[in-house]
């Protein structure tokens, strides 16, 4: 996803992604079906933002920047909007959309044909002969213009050593300080583009010491060099040092330092402070300034701040170009605001700015991450209709969508078309296929594809190894996972947060929670910062199987507890001289997994202890400024649902209100019977969840409903699922003749059954006739689209039996309950049926009862 190759058009007509009917008024129709997101009036960045971070914290992640808020006067909702991190974006990788595909600007040099002749000789001769070539042509070369041309062209071909030698030669021959300064600036810029920042620093300091480097252009070039490589601390030091040389930063300098800070991951509020300093100095921003600020927002998904910046450009009379729109769209898509993103894209042609391949790739990637695959495929169809050729990024994104959908024939068709267009499969292509096959449990295909990748000389990267190890671990193929890990170590790669998180998740899925926590501690000692995914796995594991285990000693695994092949691999690795301490720890993990697979005994542990552990983990996340997301929330509610003690569950939610009263306050209020008091706040929360992808939103509603149902708050559970239905969290869940529960949890499904039966009860008593056949689907049968959990079928069956509802399992589909309209009508007309269908809460509080304030709670010492 790094570069954009030449455009290539799609010529075949049988690809499924092209078979969607092209919407002639696609933009217009889409806008009419969604809420409008009006741009704000004016947002001035000249107002300083609170709590700036010092330079020591410049490497803070973009997630920290998400705490920036627009002025309170612009907030229209009665409750604060959820933190962007709560939406649970799965990917933290960033691909800059601001400069991809932009024509390269070149220095306006008037070089001679002699310079081109010298370039060819320099390229076709070794570096040792370069000096003599330059000497022989010295009298014919036209000063710094020709030498700058040579430097730039050698740099474009990555011949930086020849470029440095040419630079040194030119500087010695040039007597004018200004011309020497131009050469130094060009050389620093070239080395910066090539990532040779230490060499660039050396050229800069030499130029300073010899008296021709004290120019804003040389400083700007070095700042940009550090920024390109992500060293924003170093870029800021260079920026601050300008004052020592009596230089006043100009627009070029400020643009360079803002861009460097953005690429280095500096939080948005600190970048805004630099922007404010720029304004106080009387330097007015231009389009490049705002494009760089938008790129900072893009990295963190700060769509609201990006929208304000976008409007500020209009207020200042600064034209917006395709790069402005692409970067703005990237921020909005990363923030999960796909309807707003579509509106922005739709307005581009009216501004005489037409979406390009990067625009479409950004939108498609956003739709894919939001789980809106049909919208993503429609946009690909639109690209074809408009004649916009797919680039490598587009092909890989399309392939990834098909892989996630399990449509591998179409994914492989895309691979072939990509190769026919002159683009070989790269590591991104293989990673998408490996992940897709792995999620479908196609382990033979994963193995074959991994081997093919290496045979085609495509080097696996860290994500590749993490994906394959995760796939094998979750599939119980621990020997294979161990082999891949050993190969990973031999490749000289070091484990990162993705690999550690995959291993921790595998341990948690197998009930080895204490070992997962132990590995988390070791991960931190190795200097690897956990992320929200890491902690979510551990929180979700507590109470899942009400089990624990002893952490193994450094010795081996008893052979009686593991199969012989696993033991052999483990012993060989543990006793091998090439295995270091980190490897030993991970080897023990696979040993534990193999032993667990062999039937290692577990023992129960108390719910109270697990509740305290979850609180401890949550507090640790808070200390590390790792923001919990909606997945965290769902995992905690699931833990509450598995807890037998109402007191323990309510205590957990009450304490979590200290960290986030908006989210956990709603859950706690509904659990405690304060529904009338918190329902408006709950509506605001539901609105935010609706903006997330469908699977995440569904998990949220399922978890909240399960907890409420588990503890007897059944009326509250029913209201929650009805809100989910109204917001279309579950597609096509309800019709007059069928109730489809296959994407619901046990509690949500039972609450929905009551609601559906009450609805058809009203239909009957209004004098209408029911359909001839009524069905309730749980997704367990062979004809269901999604294979569900057997527990769901059993729960619904028990519910229907308990009410005396006249539904029976269909003979041809074990997950489908059926009945006829007349039989159900007769049952609904019985005198006691309605009382069975109406749900109540075990705990209710009068409307005038004051909901306990958060300030009355006490922090747990953990």
N, C-alpha and C positions, 0 to 999 in steps of 0.2 A: 504493500500500500504506500510505497515511498515515492514513486514517480508516476507520471502520466505518459504513457507511450503514445505514438501516433494514433489518431482516431481510426477505428475500423467499423465498418457498417455490417449489419446483420443481413444476410441475403436469403437464408433459408426461411421457409414459411410454415414449417411444421413444428416449431418450438412451442411448447405449451405456454411459455410466458408471453408469447405473442398472440395467443388465441383469445385473450380477454378482449371483449368489444371495446374499441377505443371510444372514450367519452368525448364527444365533440365539444361539449361545454363543461369539461371536467372541472376546471377551476371554479366556474360559476356555481355548478351544482354542489360542489363540495362546500363552498362557503355558505350556501343557503342551509345546509344541514348541520352546521355547527355554530357554536357561540362565537360572537365577535370578540376580538381582543383589541380594543382601540388603543392606539399609541398615546402615551401621556403627553401633557401639554409641554412642559419644559423641565429638564433635569439638569441642574448646574453641578458640575463636578468641583466647582471652586469651594464648596463647603467642605471643610476637613472632616474626615470620618473618624470615629472614636477608636481608641485603643490600637495605635499603630504598633506593628512588630518591629523590633530592632533588627539590625543587620545579621545578628546571629541566627535569626529565625527565617532567613530568606529562602531556605530550602523547604519551607512548609508546603505541604501538599495542597493541591487545588481545592480539596475538600474543605480545608480551613477557610478558604475564601468565601465559602457559601454562607457564612454568617452575615455577610454584608446585606443591609436592608435599605430599601428605598425610604425616603422620608415618610414619617407616620401620616402626614397629611394626605399622602397618596394612597394609603391603604383603605380599601373600600369594604373589606369584610369585617364582621364584628369580632373575629378572633384572628390572631396572627397566623399567616400562612405557614404551612409546614416547611421545615428546612428542606432545601433541595436534596440533601443526602437521604431524606426519608423515603424518597421514591425508589431507592434500591437499584440504581443503575448498576449493571453488572460489570461494565468494562471501565477501566481507568486509563486505557490507552488513548492517545490523542494523535490524530493525523491533521496537520495544519492544512486548512483549506484556503488560507489567505494568499499564498504565493504559488500553489500548484498550478502549472499550466501557464503562468504569466510569462510573456516574452522576456527573455533576459535583456536587461539594460546594459549597454556597454559604454565605457568611457569614450567620449568624443575625441579620439585621437586622429590626427592626420598623419598616419604612418605612410612610409614610402614602400615602393615595391622591393627595395633592398631589404627592408625589415622582413618581408615575407620570404625572401630568399634565405636570409639568415635563419629564420624559423625552421625551414625545411632541413637545412644542414644540421641545426641543433637537434632536431628530432631524430635524424638518421645517424647521428654519431654519438659515441659514448660521452659521458660527462667530462672525462679527462681531456677530450679534444675541444671542449667548448671554448676555453680561454683563447686558443689559437684562432678559432673561427671569428670570435669577436674582435680580436686584434686585427685580423686581416681586413675586416669590414668597418673598422672604427671610423675611418675618415669619411665613409659613405653614409653611415647612419645619421639620421637627422635628430640628434639630441634626445630629450626625454620622451617625445612622442613615440619614436620608434622603439625605445627601450621599454616603455610602458606596454606597447603592443606585444612585445616579446614576452614580458612577464605574464600578461594576461593569458595569452595563448598557451604558454607552457603550463600555466596553472590549470587551464581548462582541460588539459590532457594529463593532469596529476603529476607532471614532471616538476615537482616543487624544488627538488635539489638543483636541477638545472636553472630554475627560475631564481633561486637564491644566489647562485654563482653569477648569473647574468646581472642581478641587482647589485651585487658587490662591485662588479666590473663597472657598471654604469655610474654608481655613486662616486667612485674614485675618479672617473673622467669628467664628472659634472662639477663645475665650480660654483654655480649659482645655488644658493641655499633654498630658494623657493622650488627650483626644479628637483633638488635632492629630496625635499619634503614630499613632492608629488610622487616620486618613485617609492619613497618609504610607505606612504599611504597605500599605494597600489599593492606593494608587496605584503603588507600587513593584511589587507583585505583578502588577497589570494590565499594566504596561509589560513586565515580564519575560515574561508569557505571550505577548505580541505580538512578542517578540524585540527590543524597543527598549531594549537594555541600557544604552546611554549616557545616554538620558533617565532611566532608572531610577536610574543612578548619580548623576545631577544632583539628582534629588529627594531621594535619600538624604543627600548631602552638605549640601544646603540645610537639611534637617531637623536634621542634626547641629549645624550652625553656629548654628541658631536655637533650639536647646535642646530640641526635642521628638522627636528621632530616636534618642536614646540608649536604645533598648529592644531586647531580644532578638528581638522580632517584626520590627522594621525590619531588623535584621541578617539574620535568617532569610529575609526576603523578598528582599533583595538577593543573598544566596547562591544562592537558588533561581533568581533571574533569570539570573545568570551561568551556573548549571548547565544551564538549559534551552537556552542557546545554545552549550553546550560549552566555556565558558571556565572550566575547573576551576582554573587558576592564579589567576585573579582571585577566584574563590570562596574559595580557600584564604587569599588575602591578607586578604579581609574577615573570614574566620573568625579568623585570627591577630590582627587588629587589635582584636578585642573586648576583649582583655586590657588594652589601653591605656585603655579607657573604664571599666574596673572591672566588666565584665560577665562572668558565669560562664555558659558554654554549657549549655543544657538539652537535653532530648530533642528538641525541635523543631529546635534548631540543629544537633545532630549528625545528625539524619535529613536535614536539608537539605544539609549538606556532603557526607555519604556519597552522596546521590543526585546531587549536582553532580559529584562526582569520577567516579562511574560514567558519567554522560552525557558527561563530557569525555574519556573514554578512559584515565583513570588506571589504572595496573596494579593488579592485585588485592592484591598484598602491601602496597602503600602504603595502600590503602583499609582493609585489616585493621589497620594501625597506628593509624589514626584510630579505628577501632572499639575497639581496646585502650585507647587514651587515654580514650575514653568510659567504659569499664568502670572504669578506675582512678579516674575522677572521681566514681564512685558513681552514674552515670546508667545505668539499666537499659534494655536495648533492647526495642522492641515489634515488632509485626508489620511496620510500615512500615520499620523498620530492616533487618529480614531481607529483605524484598522488594527493598529497594534493593541490598543486598549480592548477592542472587541475580541482579539485573539486571547487575551487574558481571561475574559469572561467565558470564551469558548472552552478553554481547558477545564474550567470548573463547572460548566453547565449553568453559569449565572445568567439565565435568560432575562430576568427582570432588569438587571444592571445593563445588559446588552441592549435591551429595548430602549432604556433611557438614553444610552449613548447614541443610539441610532437616531432618536428624536433630536438630541442635542446637535447633531450634525446639520439637521435641517434648520434649526434655530440660528446656527452660526453661518448659514449660507454655504456650507461645504458640500460639494457634490459627492454623491455616493456612487461607487463603481461596482463592477461584478465581484471584486474581491471583498468589498464591504458587505455585500449581500451574502456571499458564500460564508464569510466568517460569522456574520450575524445568525444565519440559518444554522450553522454548526452549534452555536451556543444554545439556540432555542431547541434544537433536536436533542442535544445532550441533556437539556432540562426536562425532556419528556413532553414538551408542548407541541405535539405534532399538528394539531388543528391550527394553531397560530402560525407554525412554520409554513403550512400550506397557504395560508392567507398572504404571508410575506412573499412567497414564491409567485403567487398569482398576480401580485401587483407589479412585479418586475417588468413585464413587457410594456405596461403603461408608462414606465419611466425610461423607455427605450434601452433597457438593460435586459438581455435575454439569457435565461438559464442555460448553462453549459453542462458539460459532462460532470464537472465537480459539483455543481448545484444538485443535479439529479442523484449523484452518488451519495451526497450528504443526506438528502431526503430519504432515499431508499434505506440507507443504513439506520436512520432514525426510526423509520417504520418497522424495520426488522427487529431492532432492539426493543421496540414497544410491543412486539408480538402481533403487529398488524401486517401480516404477510400478504394478504390480498391487495392492500393499498400499495405495498412495495412492488408487487408484480405488475400492478396497473401502471405504475410510474415507468417501469422498464418498457412496458408496451408503448407508453407515450413517447419514450426516447426513440424507439423504432419509428413511430409514426412521424416524428419531427426530423428524422434523419440524423440524430445525434449518435455517433458511434460510441460503443462501449470501450472503456480503457481497462487496464488490469484491475483497478480498484472495483469497477463496476462488475466485471466478470466474477471476481472473488466474492463480492457481496451477494450476487445472484446465486452463485453456487452454494454459499453458506445458507441461504434461505431454504433452498431445496433440500440441503442436507439436514437442516433442523426439522423440516417437515417429513423427513424419511423418504423423500421422493428421489431416490438415488439414480434411477435411470435418467431423469431429467438433469440431475447434477452432473452426471458423466457426459451427457450431451453438451452441457455448457463447457466442460473441460475440453471436449473435442473441438468445439467451435472456437474456443479461446486459442487452442494450438493452431487451428487452421488460419487464424488471424495473425500468426507469427509470434504468439506469446506462450512461452513454455510455462508449465505448472511451476509455481514457486512455493516457498515454505508456507505462505498464507493459504494457498490452495489446498495443500496437503493437510494443514491443521484443521481447516473447515471440514474436510471429508473425514478425517480421523475422529473429530468430535461428534459428527453426525452419526457415523457408524457405531461409535461407542455408546451413544445414548440409546440406540436401538438394540444394543446387546449383540451386535454382529462382530464377534471377536475374531473370527477367521478373516473377515475382510480388513479389520484393523491391522492384524498381523501382516497380511499380504501387502497392504498399502504402505505400511511402515518400511517393509523390505524394499518395495518398489521405489520409494522416495530416496533411499540411500543408493540404490542401484542407478538411479537417474542423476546422481551427484548433487542432489538437493540436500544440503546439510540441515539436519534437524536443529531447531533452536530450543531455547529454554521452555517455551510454550508447548512445543511438540512433545518433549519428554514429559512435561507435567501432565499433558492431556493423556498420553498413552499410559503413564503410571496410574493416573486417576481411573481411567477406563478399566484397566486390568484389576486394580484394587477393589473397585466397586463390583466387579464381576466375579470376585473370589479367585482370580488367577494370580495368586501371590508369587509363585515361582517366576512367571513371566514378568510381573512387576519388578521383582528383584533383578532379573536380567537386564531390564531396561534401565534401572537405576545404576547398575554397574557400568553399563555403556555410557550413561550420562556422565558419570564421574571420569571415565576414561577420556571423554571428549573435552575435559578440562573446564567444564561449566560448574558454576557454584549455585547451590539451591537458593531460590528466591521465595518471596511470599506466596507465589502461586503454587509452587511445588510443596512447600510446607503445609499450605492450606489444604491441598489435595490429600496429603498423608493424614493430616488431622481429621479431615472429613471421613476418610476411610476407617480410621480408628473409631470415630464416633458412630458411624453406621453399624459397626460390629459390636457396639456396647462397651468398648475399651476406653471409657471416658477419662479415667485417671491417667492413663498413658498419653492420651491426647493433651491433657493439661500439662503433663511433664514435657512433652515435645514443644508445647507452646512456650514454656519457660526456656528451654534450650534455644529455641528460635530467637527469642528476645536477646539471650546472651550472645548469640552469633551476630548481633547488630541488625537483625532483620525485623522490621517493624510489622506487626500483625495488622491486618485490615478488618473491616467489618465482616467480610466473608468468613475469616478465620474464627472470629468469636461467635458468629451465628451458628456454625456447625456444633460448637461445644454447648451453647445454650439449648439448641434443639435436641441434643443427645441426652441431657439431664431428664431423667424420668421416662424417657421413651420406652425403655424395657425394664425399668426399675432394677437395674443391675449395675454391678461394679466389678472391679477385678484388681488383683495385686499387680503392681508393676514388677516386671521380671528383673532378676539380678543380671549382672553382666555376663554370666556364664552362658549356657545355651538354653535350648528348649528341650524338656524331657521328650525322648523319642516316643514315649507312650502317648503323648499329647499331640503329635504331629506326624504326618506321613513321612516316610523315609526320604523321599526326594527333597521335601522342604528342609528337613533337618540337615541333609547333606549340603545343600546350598548355603544354609545359615552357618554351619560350622566352617565351611571353606571360607566364607567371607569374614567371619569373626576372627579366625586365626591367620588370615592372609596378612602379609607384612605391608601390603599397599593400602590397607584400609585404615583411615584415620578415625579420630574420635567421633566426628559427626557421622561417618559411615556406619560405625558400630551401633550408634543409637538407632539409625534408620533400619539397619539390619535386624535389630531387636524388634522393631515395629513389625516388620514382615514376619518375624518369628511368632510374635503374638497373634498376628492375623491368621497364620497357618495353624497355630495351636487352637485358636478359636474355631476355625473351620473344622478341625478334628474333634471338636466336642468338648472344649475346655469348660469346666464347671464355673458357674457364676453364683454370686450371692446377692441377696437383696440388700438395699440400703434405704434409709428412711427418707420420706418426702420432705421433712423439715430441713434436713441437711442439704438436700438438693436445692430447695428454695434459697437458703443462705448462700449456696455456691453461685446460683444465678445472680443474686444481688452483688456478690463479690466480683463476678465477671463484669457486670454492668458498671460497677463503680470503677473498675480498672479501665474500661473503655472510656469512661468520662475523664479519668486522669490523663489518658493518652490523647485526648481530644479526638477519639474515633467516634464518629456520630452514628448511633444506631439508626437503622432504616426500617422499612416496613417488614422486611424479612425477620429482623430482630423481634419486632413487635409480635408477628405471627408465631414465632418460635416460643416466646414467653407465654403467650396465651395458650399455646398447645401444652406447655408444661403445666399451666394452671389446670387445664382440662384433665390431665393425667394425675393430678393431685387429689387424694381422697379427702383432704382437710380443707373445708371452706375457709377456716381461719388462716391457714398458711397461704392460700391463694390470695385472699384479700389483703393480707399483710404484704405480700410481694408487690401487688399492684399499688398499694398505698405508698410504699417506700419509693417505687419507681416514679411516682408523681413528683418527687423531689427533682428528678432529672428532666422530665418532660410532662408537665401537667396537662397540656393540650391533648396529647395522645393517650397517655395512661390514665389521665383524669376521666376521660370518657369511659374507658373500660371499667375503671373502679366505680364510677357513678352508676353505670348500668348494673354492675354486679351487686352493688349495695342497695339497689332499689330507688336510686335518685333519678329515675328516668326522666321525669317531668322537668327536673332541674338542669340536666345536661343534654337534653335532646337537641337543642339549637346548636350547641357546641358539637354534638355528634354529627349533625347535618353538614357543618363546615368541614369536619374531618372526612366525611364520605365524599364530599365534592372534590377534595384533594386526591383521595384514593382513586376516583374515577379517571383522573388524568394519567394514571399509571398503566402499564401494560396489563392485558387481560388476565394473564396467569398470576401476576403479583396481586392484582385487585381481588381475584377469586380466592387466593390464599388468605388474604386479610379477612374477608367476610366469613370464610369457613372457620378460621381460627376464633374470631370473636363470637360467632354463633355457637360453636362447640362449647366454649367456656360457659356461656350463659345457660345453655341447655343443660350442661353437666351439673350446674349448681342450682337448677330449678328456676332460673329466670326465663321461663319459656315464652312468656308474652314479649319480653325484650328481645329474645332470639328471633321471634317471628317478625317483629318490626324491622330488625336488622336485615333479614333475608329479603323482606319486601322492598326495602330501600335498595338492596343489591339488584333485585329484579327490575325496579323502576329505572335504575341507572345502567341496565343491560350488562351487568357484570357477567352473567351467564347467558350465552346466546340461545335464543329459541327454547327457553326453559319451560314455557307455559303456553298451552293452547286449550281450547275447550275440550279436546278429546285426549290430550296427552300431557303428561308431566315428565320432563327429562331431568333426572337427578344425577347423571353419571359424572358430572364435574363438581359435585358438592360433597362436603364432608357429612359425617353421620348426623351431627346436630343440625346443620343447615338443611339437610334433606328432610328430616322429620318435621322441622318447623315449616318447611315449604309444603309438605303433604297436608298439614293442617290448613294452611292458607288456601291451597288449591281446592280442597274439599269444601271449605267454607264458601268459596267462590261459586262452585257448582251447586252448592246448597241454595245460595241466593238465586241462581238461575232457575232451579226447580220451583222455588216458591214465588217466582215472578211469572210462572205459568209457561216457561219455555221448556222445550223437549231436549233432553241430552242426546249427544251422538250415540249411534248404535253400539260402538265399541269404545271403551275407555282404557287407557294404558298408563302405567307408571313404570318408567325405565330407570334401572340402577346401573346399567353399563356392565353387567357381569356376563351376559350371554354371548354366544359366538357371533351374533350379528351386530353387536354394539360397535360403535365407531372407536370408542376408547375403552380399553379394558379397565374396569374399576376394581375396587377393593371388595373382597367377599364380605367384609364386615358391614359395608353399606347395604348390601342386599339383605343380610340377616337383620340389621336394625330396622329397615323399612318393613320387612315381613313381620317382625315382632310388633311393631307399631300398628299395622293394619289388623293383625290378629287381636291385639288388645282392645281395639275399638270395635271389633266385630264387623269391620268393613268387608264387603263381599268381593274381595279381589283374590285371584288365584294366580300362581305361577304359570306362565305360558309353557306348554310342552316343548315348543321348538326353541325357546329362548329362556334360559334360567335366570336372566336378569330382568325379565319383563313381567309385571303383574297386570292382569287384564280382568275386565268385567264388562257386562253389557249395560247400556243406558237404562233400560227398564229396571233391572235388578238394583242398580245404585240408586235410582230415583226412589224406589220403595224403601230402601234403607234410610235415605236422607229424610223421608217423610215420617219416620218413626219419632216418637215424642222425645226420646232421650238423646237422639243423635247430635243435635246442635250443642248440647252441654259437653259432649265428648270432644267436639271440635274446637271449642273456644278455649284458648290457653290463658294461663294466669302466671304471675310471678310469685315465688315463695316469699320474697321480701319486697315490701313497698314502703315508701316514705311519703307522708302528706306533702302536697305541693308547696305548702308554706314552710316546710322544714328546711332549715338553712344547710346547704351543702358545705361540708367541712372545708375550711380554708387550708391551702397548702402550707401556710406559715405555722400551723399547729403541729405539723409532722416533725419527727425527730430523725436525724440521720443515723443510720446503723454504723457502728464501728466494725469494720470487717478486716 
